[in-house]
Amino acid sequence: MSDIQPLKAAARKAAFARRKQARSAQGDAQATAHLIAALLPHKGKPLAGYMPIRTEIDPLPAMAALQAFGPVGVPVIQGEGQPLKFRAWTPRAEMVEGPFRAKIPASGDWVTPQILIVPLVAFTPKAMRLGYGGGFYDRTLEGLRARGPVTAIGFAYSAQEAADLPLEPTDQPLDMIVTENGPLTPPN
């Protein structure tokens, strides 16, 4: 275990508490409207969202809205240390429980996204994210970006913002964060 792991664990614990409080204090409607607005310029491009777990903000209404324009996928964990794959999703897809108790489509085609809605535990003003610690999105974004342009949009409550986070060289930046307060684009 590297020296940064205890710092990341402490940052996660604090961010989980902020996220839980934010989720109970408000609905997701305003954040969803901002997410749809951020995604509309990309309509028709393959999109990946996620099935919310725990107190994560819910991207499903935005995913359903964009599904009318092009394929939408959700992550499927292939194994420890591997990037994610994305299986086609629709609001009517038969879902089964996958790893980490997140629902995944029971069957369907694989989608290679160009746009990703990325879950997170915390984020910085520079659009760096702290996830759950498995490195799945970092590996996935690195691999997708090596093949071509990819836009990664973090979706969170504004309370999940942290001035600074313990980061490693393998942590992938996001292109934008969307919260109930609107989009946050990192400074160049």
ChimeraX attribute file (.defattr): number of C-alpha atoms within 10 A of each C-alpha:
attribute: neighborCount
match mode: 1-to-1
recipient: residues
	/A:1	5
	/A:2	6
	/A:3	7
	/A:4	11
	/A:5	14
	/A:6	12
	/A:7	13
	/A:8	18
	/A:9	15
	/A:10	12
	/A:11	18
	/A:12	21
	/A:13	11
	/A:14	15
	/A:15	21
	/A:16	19
	/A:17	14
	/A:18	18
	/A:19	23
	/A:20	17
	/A:21	14
	/A:22	19
	/A:23	17
	/A:24	9
	/A:25	8
	/A:26	11
	/A:27	13
	/A:28	17
	/A:29	12
	/A:30	13
	/A:31	24
	/A:32	23
	/A:33	17
	/A:34	18
	/A:35	25
	/A:36	19
	/A:37	15
	/A:38	17
	/A:39	22
	/A:40	14
	/A:41	9
	/A:42	16
	/A:43	18
	/A:44	15
	/A:45	18
	/A:46	20
	/A:47	29
	/A:48	25
	/A:49	25
	/A:50	24
	/A:51	17
	/A:52	15
	/A:53	13
	/A:54	10
	/A:55	15
	/A:56	19
	/A:57	24
	/A:58	22
	/A:59	22
	/A:60	16
	/A:61	16
	/A:62	20
	/A:63	26
	/A:64	17
	/A:65	14
	/A:66	21
	/A:67	20
	/A:68	12
	/A:69	15
	/A:70	12
	/A:71	23
	/A:72	28
	/A:73	28
	/A:74	27
	/A:75	25
	/A:76	19
	/A:77	18
	/A:78	13
	/A:79	10
	/A:80	10
	/A:81	11
	/A:82	14
	/A:83	21
	/A:84	21
	/A:85	18
	/A:86	25
	/A:87	21
	/A:88	23
	/A:89	28
	/A:90	17
	/A:91	12
	/A:92	8
	/A:93	13
	/A:94	13
	/A:95	15
	/A:96	12
	/A:97	11
	/A:98	14
	/A:99	11
	/A:100	8
	/A:101	12
	/A:102	18
	/A:103	19
	/A:104	24
	/A:105	22
	/A:106	14
	/A:107	13
	/A:108	13
	/A:109	12
	/A:110	17
	/A:111	19
	/A:112	19
	/A:113	22
	/A:114	17
	/A:115	20
	/A:116	26
	/A:117	25
	/A:118	21
	/A:119	24
	/A:120	22
	/A:121	26
	/A:122	29
	/A:123	27
	/A:124	18
	/A:125	16
	/A:126	18
	/A:127	22
	/A:128	25
	/A:129	29
	/A:130	25
	/A:131	19
	/A:132	15
	/A:133	13
	/A:134	11
	/A:135	18
	/A:136	20
	/A:137	24
	/A:138	19
	/A:139	18
	/A:140	16
	/A:141	21
	/A:142	16
	/A:143	13
	/A:144	16
	/A:145	14
	/A:146	10
	/A:147	8
	/A:148	8
	/A:149	10
	/A:150	18
	/A:151	19
	/A:152	24
	/A:153	25
	/A:154	27
	/A:155	29
	/A:156	27
	/A:157	27
	/A:158	20
	/A:159	18
	/A:160	24
	/A:161	22
	/A:162	17
	/A:163	9
	/A:164	14
	/A:165	17
	/A:166	16
	/A:167	15
	/A:168	9
	/A:169	5
	/A:170	10
	/A:171	18
	/A:172	20
	/A:173	19
	/A:174	23
	/A:175	17
	/A:176	22
	/A:177	29
	/A:178	24
	/A:179	24
	/A:180	21
	/A:181	11
	/A:182	17
	/A:183	18
	/A:184	18
	/A:185	15
	/A:186	15
	/A:187	7
	/A:188	4
